[in-house]
Amino acid sequence: MTSTPKLRIAVLGSGTGSNARALCRACAENDLAYSVALIVSTSEKAGICDVAHEERVSLAILEPPNNGKPLADALEQVICEHAIDVLVLAGFMRLLPQKTIDVLHGRVLNIHPALLPDFGGQGMFGIHVHEAVIASGATETGATIHVVTGDYDKGEILAQSKIRLLPGESSTDLQARVKTIEHSLYPAAVDTYVRSLLPFLADSQKSGSKPVFS
């Protein structure tokens, strides 16, 4: 019996790359349904580039001028070249071009450092989220995995993990605690999502129809 191949994911970001590292390490240590085939950075100075080198994952750096190509076109090129099935955002601070979402037929995921639908939207990223959570008087926060759409943080919620705020906690301390749960939540949520796609791939292979992932 032929086993179903692992789906190939790409991780797109421009930050330190801690979630990219968590995804890579999870693949190395567990029997997951996906492999990290590519890391994409929008800055050659970003820490996520170091993660790619250290984890021995192919790296694409897409920062202007991209040979004169818009970001969406440059992304489409590397997605096709590396046969990417799912794009995972990790520290990507911009609105993803709709063209990229369409190229992947909506198979794009993101992690947000709060419990959506609260504390989401334009400008709500990084430390700003944790500052807003503390200022609101909320008693709990956490991380959310969701499907990416053309609107900030509006896609279907796939998974969440919660923690309670501590009395007098600073935004930086809270950020560190949320990061810890992100690193276990994201790999597991991506695995669950990818496994939900596998039956469609198997059906297309049996029928001889055009592959779902291309």
Backbone torsions as a table, in degrees:
resi	resn	phi	psi	omega
1	MET	NA	132.1	-178.7
2	THR	-83.7	129.2	-179.8
3	SER	-80.5	150.0	178.6
4	THR	-72.9	129.2	-179.7
5	PRO	-66.6	154.1	176.8
6	LYS	-68.7	140.3	175.6
7	LEU	-74.2	149.8	-175.1
8	ARG	-100.9	121.9	177.9
9	ILE	-109.6	152.8	171.4
10	ALA	-117.4	142.6	178.2
11	VAL	-110.1	123.1	-178.3
12	LEU	-111.3	126.7	178.7
13	GLY	-165.9	177.2	178.7
14	SER	-144.4	20.6	-177.7
15	GLY	-111.9	-147.8	-176.2
16	THR	-70.9	-24.6	177.5
17	GLY	86.7	19.3	-177.0
18	SER	-66.1	-37.0	177.6
19	ASN	-73.1	-34.0	175.0
20	ALA	-61.1	-43.2	178.3
21	ARG	-63.3	-41.7	179.9
22	ALA	-61.7	-39.0	178.6
23	LEU	-66.7	-43.6	178.5
24	CYS	-62.7	-45.7	-177.9
25	ARG	-65.9	-37.8	179.1
26	ALA	-62.6	-39.1	177.9
27	CYS	-65.5	-38.1	-178.5
28	ALA	-71.7	-29.2	-172.1
29	GLU	-102.1	-10.7	-174.7
30	ASN	-136.9	159.9	177.4
31	ASP	-88.4	81.8	-178.3
32	LEU	-95.6	166.4	-176.4
33	ALA	-87.5	6.3	-178.6
34	TYR	-141.1	163.7	172.2
35	SER	-129.5	149.5	175.5
36	VAL	-84.4	104.6	-175.3
37	ALA	-92.4	-19.2	-173.7
38	LEU	-158.8	141.0	168.9
39	ILE	-115.9	132.0	-178.6
40	VAL	-119.1	128.3	178.3
41	SER	-121.9	146.7	175.9
42	THR	-96.5	10.0	176.2
43	SER	-151.6	130.6	179.2
44	GLU	-71.2	-13.1	-179.5
45	LYS	-94.1	-4.8	-176.1
46	ALA	-71.9	146.7	179.4
47	GLY	-61.3	-25.0	-179.4
48	ILE	-62.8	-25.4	176.3
49	CYS	-66.2	-39.9	177.2
50	ASP	-63.7	-37.5	178.3
51	VAL	-60.8	-43.7	179.5
52	ALA	-58.4	-45.1	-179.8
53	HIS	-65.6	-44.8	-176.4
54	GLU	-68.5	-34.8	-178.4
55	GLU	-92.9	2.3	177.6
56	ARG	57.9	49.2	177.4
57	VAL	-114.1	141.6	178.2
58	SER	-56.5	141.3	-176.8
59	LEU	-124.7	134.0	171.9
60	ALA	-122.1	127.9	178.4
61	ILE	-107.6	116.5	-177.1
62	LEU	-115.7	84.3	174.5
63	GLU	-125.3	150.4	-176.5
64	PRO	-50.0	140.5	13.9
65	PRO	-94.8	-0.8	-179.5
66	ASN	49.6	39.4	-176.6
67	ASN	56.1	33.0	177.6
68	GLY	83.0	2.2	-177.3
69	LYS	-89.0	141.4	170.5
70	PRO	-61.6	158.6	-178.9
71	LEU	-55.6	-42.8	-177.7
72	ALA	-59.9	-40.8	-179.5
73	ASP	-70.3	-39.8	178.5
74	ALA	-65.0	-39.7	177.4
75	LEU	-64.8	-43.9	179.5
76	GLU	-58.6	-39.9	-178.6
77	GLN	-63.2	-48.0	-177.7
78	VAL	-72.4	-31.4	176.7
79	ILE	-61.8	-43.7	179.8
80	CYS	-71.7	-42.3	-178.3
81	GLU	-61.1	-35.2	-176.8
82	HIS	-101.7	10.0	176.6
83	ALA	51.1	52.1	-176.7
84	ILE	-80.0	133.9	179.1
85	ASP	-95.3	-37.3	-176.7
86	VAL	-138.9	135.9	176.1
87	LEU	-104.4	130.7	-177.5
88	VAL	-118.1	122.2	179.5
89	LEU	-89.3	137.2	-180.0
90	ALA	-148.9	92.4	-177.6
91	GLY	84.4	27.8	175.2
92	PHE	-96.8	114.2	-167.2
93	MET	-93.7	2.4	-177.9
94	ARG	-110.5	167.4	173.2
95	LEU	-74.5	125.0	-178.0
96	LEU	-67.5	135.1	179.1
97	PRO	-57.1	138.0	179.5
98	GLN	-59.2	-32.0	179.5
99	LYS	-60.2	-38.7	179.4
100	THR	-66.2	-41.6	177.9
101	ILE	-61.3	-41.5	-178.9
102	ASP	-68.3	-40.1	-179.9
103	VAL	-58.2	-36.9	-178.8
104	LEU	-94.9	10.2	179.2
105	HIS	55.2	37.3	176.6
106	GLY	83.1	2.1	-176.7
107	ARG	-84.5	67.6	179.5
108	VAL	-132.6	130.3	-178.5
109	LEU	-118.9	156.2	178.1
110	ASN	-140.9	156.2	173.2
111	ILE	-115.3	135.9	-179.6
112	HIS	-124.0	135.5	-174.0
113	PRO	-85.3	47.0	175.3
114	ALA	-163.2	176.9	-178.6
115	LEU	-94.6	90.1	177.0
116	LEU	-59.9	149.5	12.7
117	PRO	-82.7	-0.1	178.4
118	ASP	-78.1	148.6	173.9
119	PHE	60.1	39.4	174.3
120	GLY	-118.1	179.6	177.5
121	GLY	107.5	177.5	-177.0
122	GLN	-59.1	134.0	179.2
123	GLY	85.7	-8.3	-179.3
124	MET	-95.7	88.1	178.0
125	PHE	-148.3	159.7	175.9
126	GLY	54.5	-139.9	-174.9
127	ILE	-63.1	-25.4	179.7
128	HIS	-60.3	-35.9	179.5
129	VAL	-64.6	-46.7	-176.1
130	HIS	-69.2	-35.0	174.7
131	GLU	-62.6	-41.5	-179.8
132	ALA	-67.8	-38.7	178.6
133	VAL	-61.6	-47.5	-179.1
134	ILE	-64.7	-43.7	-179.0
135	ALA	-63.3	-27.4	-177.2
136	SER	-76.1	-17.3	-176.1
137	GLY	82.8	12.1	178.8
138	ALA	-60.2	149.4	-179.5
139	THR	-99.6	-13.3	177.5
140	GLU	-143.6	157.4	177.4
141	THR	-149.6	-163.0	-179.3
142	GLY	162.1	-147.1	-179.3
143	ALA	-137.4	151.1	-177.1
144	THR	-131.3	135.9	171.0
145	ILE	-106.3	129.8	-178.3
146	HIS	-143.5	160.8	174.9
147	VAL	-76.3	139.6	-177.9
148	VAL	-86.9	133.6	174.2
149	THR	-123.5	-171.1	179.8
150	GLY	-76.8	-0.2	177.8
151	ASP	-116.6	145.3	179.6
152	TYR	-59.1	121.1	167.9
153	ASP	58.8	31.2	-175.8
154	LYS	-107.5	-6.6	-174.6
155	GLY	-72.9	171.1	-179.6
156	GLU	-55.7	132.4	177.9
157	ILE	-81.3	126.6	-178.6
158	LEU	-100.9	-33.0	-177.6
159	ALA	-162.3	150.3	175.2
160	GLN	-142.4	152.1	173.2
161	SER	-135.1	136.5	-172.1
162	LYS	-116.4	149.5	169.6
163	ILE	-137.4	156.1	177.2
164	ARG	-91.5	143.8	176.0
165	LEU	-71.8	147.6	178.6
166	LEU	-99.0	146.3	179.6
167	PRO	-57.3	129.8	176.7
168	GLY	71.8	12.3	-176.6
169	GLU	-68.0	137.1	177.5
170	SER	-82.6	162.7	179.8
171	SER	-65.7	-34.4	179.3
172	THR	-70.4	-38.1	176.9
173	ASP	-66.4	-40.5	178.6
174	LEU	-64.4	-42.1	178.6
175	GLN	-57.7	-42.9	-179.7
176	ALA	-64.2	-40.1	-180.0
177	ARG	-68.9	-39.0	178.2
178	VAL	-66.0	-38.8	178.1
179	LYS	-56.9	-38.9	-178.8
180	THR	-60.6	-43.8	-179.8
181	ILE	-75.0	-29.2	175.9
182	GLU	-57.4	-41.2	-172.1
183	HIS	-69.4	-19.0	173.5
184	SER	-99.7	-33.0	-178.3
185	LEU	-68.8	-44.9	-172.2
186	TYR	-64.2	-51.4	179.2
187	PRO	-58.0	-40.3	-179.3
188	ALA	-67.9	-41.5	-179.0
189	ALA	-67.5	-39.0	177.8
190	VAL	-64.4	-40.5	179.5
191	ASP	-62.5	-45.2	178.9
192	THR	-61.5	-43.2	-179.9
193	TYR	-64.2	-46.2	-179.0
194	VAL	-62.6	-40.9	178.9
195	ARG	-62.9	-30.8	177.6
196	SER	-69.2	-21.1	179.2
197	LEU	-86.4	-24.2	-172.2
198	LEU	-58.5	-38.7	178.5
199	PRO	-59.6	-35.2	179.4
200	PHE	-67.0	-37.8	177.4
201	LEU	-66.4	-43.4	180.0
202	ALA	-62.0	-42.1	179.9
203	ASP	-63.0	-40.8	-179.0
204	SER	-67.5	-34.7	178.9
205	GLN	-69.2	-39.8	-179.5
206	LYS	-66.9	-39.6	-176.6
207	SER	-80.8	-14.8	-178.0
208	GLY	75.6	13.3	179.5
209	SER	-78.7	173.9	179.4
210	LYS	-60.1	131.5	-178.8
211	PRO	-55.9	143.5	177.6
212	VAL	-65.3	-35.8	-175.2
213	PHE	-104.4	107.6	-179.1
214	SER	-156.5	NA	NA
